[in-house]
Amino acid sequence: MATCVLGEKYKKKKKKERQKKKVLLSNDIVKRRIQELSAGIENQLVSRRIACDVFSLKIDESADMSELAALLALVRYGSRHKTK
């Protein structure tokens, strides 16, 4: 009925909304996806570090007023031709 009144765009929009609702976002799925992404980033960084000529590492630790600790690690690496 709604398709007859509002046309095909409405039907396509509703179909996309239904598909979005089907996406599973349980804690386990989100946790696994974050682990996969972080493993990929770690592998990239390690391989780039192995391939570089020089690198430097800067680590800074701080805490906010609620004593929540934060750790920042900055890595610069490069070769004779290019620094990233």
N, C-alpha and C positions, 0 to 999 in steps of 0.2 A: 504494500500500500504506500509506504513512504517513498519507495523508488518511483512509483507512478507520479506522485505529487512533486517530489524534489529532484528527480532525474538521476542519471548514472553517477554523477559526482558524489552524491550523497551515499549511494551504495558502496562505492569504492572507499570513501572515507570511513564508513562503518566497518568495512572489512579490515582496513588497516588497524582500526581501534581494537577489533577482536583479536587480531594477530598479536598486537602489543600485549594484550592481557594474557596470552598464552606463554609469553616468555617467563621462564622459571628463574626466580631470583631468591632462592632459598639461601640461608647462611652458608651451607656447604658449597653451593655453586659459586657464590661470590668469593668465598675464601679460596677455593681451588683456582679460580680465575686470577685472583691477586697473586697467588703463589706462582702461577705460570708466567704472568707478566714480569714479576720480580726476578724469576730465574732467567728469563730471556735477557733482561737488562744486565743482570750480573754476568752472564756469559759474554755479552757484548763488551762490557767493561774489562773483563779479564783478558779477552783476546786482544783488545786494543792495547792494554797495558803490556802484554807479552810482545806485541809487535813494535812498541815504541822504543826510542833510544833513551829518553830521559823522562822522569816524572817527579812531581812534588805532591805532598800530601799535607793538608791543613785540617786540623780537627779542633772544633770549638764546642765546649759544653756550657750550657746555661740553664738556669732555672727561673721560672716565673714566680709571682707572689704566692701561689699556692704550692710551691715547691715541686712543680711538675718539671722533670728534667727533659731537656732536649739536646740532642747531639747532632752536630752538623759536620759532615766530612766533605771536603772539597779536594778533588784530584785533578791536577793538570798534567797532561802528558803530551808528548810530541816527538817529532823526529827532527832531523837536521833541516827539513824543508818546511814543516808546518807544525804549529802548536795549536792544540784544541783546548 
